[in-house]
Amino acid sequence: MKYVILAKDNVTDAMISDCVQSSLNTLRVSKEGNTILKYKGTQPNSLNGYKDYTKDELKVELAKAEWQGEPY
């Protein structure tokens, strides 16, 4: 599994379709309005240009203040 962090406002229906998430409404959102999409295999074209994170790298990101407490 790989992960991408991006602004929730930038998430498209194509991204949701290409990823494991089932709906825009079920995404975790940070205090700054960012969200996480996860996918299997190679990065889908809809996520082209976004940085890939491994599970361990994502854990480091989620430990930051942006992801702690109440969501955006």
C-alpha positions as a Python dict, from the first residue, in 0.01 Angstrom:
ca = {
    (1, 'M'): (0, 0, 0),
    (2, 'K'): (123, 351, -83),
    (3, 'Y'): (-12, 685, 35),
    (4, 'V'): (-38, 1042, -97),
    (5, 'I'): (-107, 1358, 103),
    (6, 'L'): (-285, 1642, -74),
    (7, 'A'): (-533, 1922, -12),
    (8, 'K'): (-883, 1782, 25),
    (9, 'D'): (-1008, 2054, -212),
    (10, 'N'): (-789, 1902, -487),
    (11, 'V'): (-935, 1549, -459),
    (12, 'T'): (-1132, 1451, -769),
    (13, 'D'): (-1378, 1170, -839),
    (14, 'A'): (-1110, 1008, -1059),
    (15, 'M'): (-870, 1002, -764),
    (16, 'I'): (-1130, 838, -542),
    (17, 'S'): (-1201, 579, -813),
    (18, 'D'): (-830, 502, -853),
    (19, 'C'): (-769, 465, -480),
    (20, 'V'): (-887, 244, -195),
    (21, 'Q'): (-1118, 510, -47),
    (22, 'S'): (-1486, 478, -119),
    (23, 'S'): (-1596, 840, -87),
    (24, 'L'): (-1476, 1196, -42),
    (25, 'N'): (-1690, 1205, 273),
    (26, 'T'): (-1488, 932, 448),
    (27, 'L'): (-1143, 1092, 413),
    (28, 'R'): (-940, 1188, 717),
    (29, 'V'): (-872, 1564, 708),
    (30, 'S'): (-595, 1751, 888),
    (31, 'K'): (-621, 2087, 1064),
    (32, 'E'): (-474, 2246, 750),
    (33, 'G'): (-725, 2084, 514),
    (34, 'N'): (-500, 1805, 383),
    (35, 'T'): (-610, 1447, 336),
    (36, 'I'): (-461, 1106, 262),
    (37, 'L'): (-535, 880, -31),
    (38, 'K'): (-405, 524, -45),
    (39, 'Y'): (-360, 293, -339),
    (40, 'K'): (-216, -45, -431),
    (41, 'G'): (49, -107, -696),
    (42, 'T'): (185, 172, -912),
    (43, 'Q'): (76, 531, -867),
    (44, 'P'): (-243, 601, -1066),
    (45, 'N'): (-226, 873, -1332),
    (46, 'S'): (-478, 1078, -1134),
    (47, 'L'): (-216, 1114, -857),
    (48, 'N'): (67, 1204, -1093),
    (49, 'G'): (300, 1462, -937),
    (50, 'Y'): (214, 1386, -574),
    (51, 'K'): (476, 1242, -338),
    (52, 'D'): (437, 876, -246),
    (53, 'Y'): (464, 775, 117),
    (54, 'T'): (526, 430, 261),
    (55, 'K'): (335, 324, 571),
    (56, 'D'): (635, 411, 790),
    (57, 'E'): (675, 753, 626),
    (58, 'L'): (304, 820, 670),
    (59, 'K'): (327, 739, 1042),
    (60, 'V'): (592, 1011, 1075),
    (61, 'E'): (365, 1261, 896),
    (62, 'L'): (63, 1167, 1109),
    (63, 'A'): (263, 1232, 1427),
    (64, 'K'): (294, 1601, 1332),
    (65, 'A'): (70, 1863, 1496),
    (66, 'E'): (-128, 1914, 1172),
    (67, 'W'): (-289, 1571, 1217),
    (68, 'Q'): (-347, 1591, 1594),
    (69, 'G'): (-673, 1703, 1754),
    (70, 'E'): (-983, 1825, 1578),
    (71, 'P'): (-990, 1808, 1197),
    (72, 'Y'): (-1018, 2103, 962),
}
